Amino acid sequence: MSSLVIQDLHVAIGEKEIVKGLSLTINSGEVHAIMGPNGTGKSTLSKAIAGHPDYTITSGDVLLDGASILEKEADERARAGLFLAFQYPSEIPGVSIANFLRAAVQARMAEGEELDATAYYKRLYAKMDMLKIDRKFTSRSVNEGFSGGEKKRCEILQMAMLEPKFALMDETDSGLDIDALRIVSEGVNTLRGPDLGVLMITHYQRLLNYIVPDYVHVMWDGRIVKSGDKSLALELEAKGYDWVKKELALA
Amino acid sequence: MTSSIETMSAAPAVGSFTPEAFAAHLASLPPGLPAWWLERKRAAYARFAALPMPGRTDEAWRFSNISGLTLDGFALPAAATATPYAPIGIKKSAKLVFANGRLFSREVLAADLVARGVIVDTLQNALVRHEALVKEHLLAQPPKFGPGKFSALHEAFLADGAFVYVPKGVELEHPIGLFHYALGADAAVFPHSLVIAADQAKVTIVEYFGSTDDTEAQFAAGANDLYAGHGAQLTYIGKQDWSHRALSFQSNSTVVRRDARVQSLNLHLGARQARHESLSQLQAPGAFSEMLALTVARETQEFDQRTLQIHQAPNTKSDLLYKNALLDQAKTIFSGLIVVDPDAQKTDAYQSNRNLMLSEQAEANSLPGLEIQANDVRCTHGATSSRIDPEQEFYLQSRGIDKTTADELLTFGFFEEVLNRLADEDLHAALRTLIQTKFTK
């Protein structure tokens, strides 16, 4: 049983504070959704936790299984068990998905330990079959010329191979048509289980029809202002973000 | 004072390659070599001795580290007793291994290829047995990258090298491997390969230049001649992996005839300072030369690449793509010129030099150029220098890959555009492996 604890987190880009004191605890097996309008700091939160160098954590802490990860580089955080599914995954021309994933798997092995290529491909193909991804996919350059749906499936495949303790999924639904959304969601639901905690960031309630969260949080101006179960998402969908704004104004 | 320094640096110099050394070299050659060849060597030595060392004001050496050019402290090495095994994991039709300028070992052609007239032999043998062919093609193109002091030195001291002849219409399934080793401290070597693909012939040459010890100061002045007859298909892969303290000069000349296609890929890894000159002459309609190069420059290495694409006939095509990855304090120079002769209408020429800067201290110099005398042509050239994209780097790091490995992957990705031009997947994989060793050193 693992935990990811975000404690009173403040994040700035340059001089501008974006996340303004956010606290949240995610345990293994739980799926949390963070919803909120554009510009409220959702993506900043996920990138800061993953260790993007452009985002400065000015105060607060992030603990993975009780230990702070803030002093770690992005690659160390990933090896410790974090995974960021990007809203806009980078295209890496000339690097095949197979070689890329191989390097990522190799990075998790002890120094001097050699990757068993046969076992690696066996596992890769099993994950691809599970996610219904064509095997030809592996020889293509990472995300290069991919459709929105292919990019997101590629993210899910990486997540399946790297088996993180916690996945931060940043606007996984953006740029997807309804068929692609269904396929990607099926992938996430396949990976869902007692050993994985998920933080799903989304603007629209639509995604939550496919990946049903255990908890829903509403983020507003850099903070979580409301938490509840999945019914909160439906209420938001019906009433819109203005409803939150009015409630905040009353409080 | 300034002028006296310039005078000194521009004075003729022979360094270790004295008239006595040249006389000893001539005396070491086997008897029976054609008189014209010995005469050419004497003339080449006289040219070498009379020419000044390149100076700071020589346009052909612009940006080069002139003070790194030295002829001192080298010697013509003794015969080698053992060569290192160079694992280039591909199947070959035949193989010649030269060590310190002498044939060390060989793997001969299959009997059926010999019966069809394919020749893979030493230059010394070819000078006697195939004199007319050698005379027509060996170092037949005059130097075009400056006065040619080092080319003259090469011709003067060239003892032996490879001779490959593929007769009309013969296609070789597997590459021919040509290996040149410099062994021992201060060794000076003068490798040469002469490759003739007759009309409609098809052949791939894989040439390797290497040392046993990366810390030994060595000297190499090499050259090759590639000739593609009408409709021939010639692929040439050169891998330069000399000792990291070697000083290397290599001058390659390619002649492409009607409807012939030559693809060359030079991989530059070794030497402390390496100059590589590459000349393509498109002599008849339909000729196509694809010129590719990959360089991994690290520490204080300097790679100096000079190219010429000369379109001498209408409807000819050339396509040059040179990619350099620069680390540490390394330096690269690319100076390329596309020349289109007045009657070479409908020329299609492309030239691109791309530099990936992996260090703040590295320096890439680019001098692309055009000299067009025809009016109906398409010529494009460009040079770029870029750094690793931080978003790509973060993406890889976010998957647990450390920064060094991430940069290595991105560098391979950068190179892949060139490696993908190779039709042969085994060769592609072998080159990747060789580049990998450069990163893990």
Interface residues (C-beta under 8 A of the other chain):
Chain A: A50 G51 H52 P53 E73 A74 D75 A78 R79 F83 L84 F86 P89 S90 E91 I92 P93 G94 V95 N99 F100 A103 A104 A107 R108 S141 Q158 L162
Chain B: D389 P390 E391 Q392 F394 Y395 L396 Q397 S398 R399 G400 I401 D402 K403 T405 A406 L409 L410 F412 G413 F414 F415 E416 E417 N420
